């Protein structure tokens, strides 16, 4: 419902506000060739391979691949090269074969990099029974959407300035100019041009005389 403000001299119509999260996004592909060799070629628990650095939204990232995150799991992490609080992102891990014909393992999380790296782990048995591998090769694609700026915007607002009331001056000007006057009074030889509706609005006597039982138009 519309509201009025006599203090501000404004009339405010219905309005709406919008919360905007401006984001920037990008992705990085990490290809693993010879997956099966990692299980017996001297790789130990906790060993990792680090991707090249890549930038998204002005921030530098790296991915790390852990063939033996634990005995039964392999894992990927996404790390911000310089830890910084307030860097919030939606991260989607998508594991598939290099042809892109399948996308069988994926997960999307919201993460604050001020708390450290973001982890995605998958059980080795489940991974090997799905269609992520082709010729002992698979790819992990990591997509990152970073919130760069959040702000509140006022939308659909219409503000109309209402001038301050000067009714007294306007009525005084109307009386002095005689513009639109439709009644003439003569008092002690002096005439006054007046407006019937204003007299009726201000006096019950004139209201009765002009529109009631006292109405005697022939004498006016």
N, C-alpha and C positions, 0 to 999 in steps of 0.2 A: 504494500500500500504506500502511496506517495506520502511524504512528510513535508512539513513546513518548518522553517527556522526563522523566527522573527529577529533573532539576534544577528544572524549572518545576512539576512535579507536574501535568502536563497530559497528556491523551490526545487526540491530534489525528486526526480522521477525514480521509477524502479531501476535498479542497477544489478550488476553481477560482477563477480571477481573470479579470476582464473589463476591457478597455481601452475607455473611453467617450470619444467625441468629441461634445460637445454643440454643435450648430450652429443658426444662425438664418439664414433665407433670405428673399429678396425679389426682385422683378424690376422692370424699367423698360422701357417701350416708347418707341422713338424713331421717329417717322414722318417719312418724306421724301416731300414732294409736289413734282412737277415735276422728277423725277430728270434727265431729258435736258437741261434748261436748264443744269445745272451744268457741262456739258462745253464750253459755248461762250459763257457769259454773263459772262466776265471773271474767273472763278474761276482762281486760279493754284495751282501746285504747293505743297502744304503748307497751303493755306487750310483752315480748319475752321469748323464750326458747333457750338456747345456747347449741350447740353441744360440744362434746369432742374436744380437740385440735388435729390437725393433721398437718403433715409437708409435704411440697412439695418443692423440690429444695432447701432445707436448710432453708426455711421460715416457721414460724408457723402461722396457720390460725384457725379461728373458723367460724362456720355458726350460724346465728341467725334466728329463725322462729318467725314471728309476725302474730298470728292468726287474730288480728284486727289492721292491719297497719292503716286502716281508716275504716269508716263505711262500705264501699263497696269493700275493697281490703284486701287481705292477702299478705304477702311479706316474702322474704328471703334476708338476706344480707351475704356477704362474707367479712370478716375483717382480715387484717394482724395484728397480735397481737402487733407487734411493727411497727408503721408507719415509712415508709422509702421511700424517693423519689428515683425515678429511678427503682423501682420494677414494671415493666410493664408486663401485662399478658393478655392472651385471655381467657375469662371465659365463659363457656357454662353451663347454667342452663337447666336441663332437668327434667320435672315433669311427673311422670307416676305411674301406679298402681304397687304394689309389685311384681306381676307376670312377669312384664317386657313385657307383650304382647302388650302394647300400649305406645306410647310416643307422647302425643298430645299437650303438651305445652313445648316449648323450646325457648331459646334466647341465642345468642352469642354476647359478647361485648369485646372491648379492654379497659383496665382500668389501670390507674396509681394509685397505692395505696398510693402515697404521698399525694393525694387529699382526702383520707378517704376510707370508705368502698364502696363496690359495691352492688347496690340494684337491686333486681328483684321482681317486684310486678305484681299481676294478679287480675283481677276483679273477685270477689267471684261468681257472677252469671255465668260468662263464665266458671269458673273452675268447678262448680258443674254440669253443663250441659254436660261436656265432660267426657271421659272415664278414668279420672285419679284416681278415687276413686274405691276401691273394698273392701267391708266389712268395710267401714268407715276408710280405711287405704290408704295412698299414700306415695310415696317416692319422694324426691328431690335429684337428683344426680348433683353435681357440679364438673365440670372438669376444671382444671386450667393448662394452658401452659405458663410457664414463660421464657422470653428471658434471658438467663444467660450470653451470650457473643455475641457481633456482631463484625465482622471483614471483611476487604476487602482482598481478595486473588488474586494474579496475576496468571492466568492459561494460559496454552498453549503458553508459551513464550520461544523463543529460542534465546539465545544471543551467537554470535560467535565472538571471539576475532580476529581482523584484525591487523596484525603487521604493524608498521609504515613503510612508504616507504623508501627503500634504493636503488632505481633504479640506482642512479649515481654510487654507489659502485659496483653494479652488472654488469653494462655496462663496467666499468673500468676493472673488473676482466675478463670479456669476451674478451676484447681487448688484455689485457696483456697475457692471456693464449693461445689465438688463437683458442680456442675450437669452432669448427663449421665454421671456416673462409672459405670463398669460393672465395675471391678475393685477389690478391697480388699486391701491389704497390712497385715500385722501385724508390727511390728518392735519387739521388746523391750517388749511390752505397749502399744505405741502404734499406732493404725490410720491408714492413709492411703488415701483414696479417689482412684482414678486412672482414666485413660481408656485403654482397651486400644489403640486405634488410634494414640494418641500414643506409647505405649510401643513398639509395633511399628515405628513410623516412626523412632524414635530408637535402638533397640537390636536388633541381630541375635539376641541371646540370647532376648529376649522374642518376636521374630518367629518363631523356631524353636519356642519353647515353645507359643505360641498357635496357630500355623498349620503347624508342621512336625512333625518326628519326635518332638520333645519334648513334644508336645501331650498334656496330661493334665488335661482339664477337670474331672474329678471331684475333683481335689485343690485346686481354686481356689475 
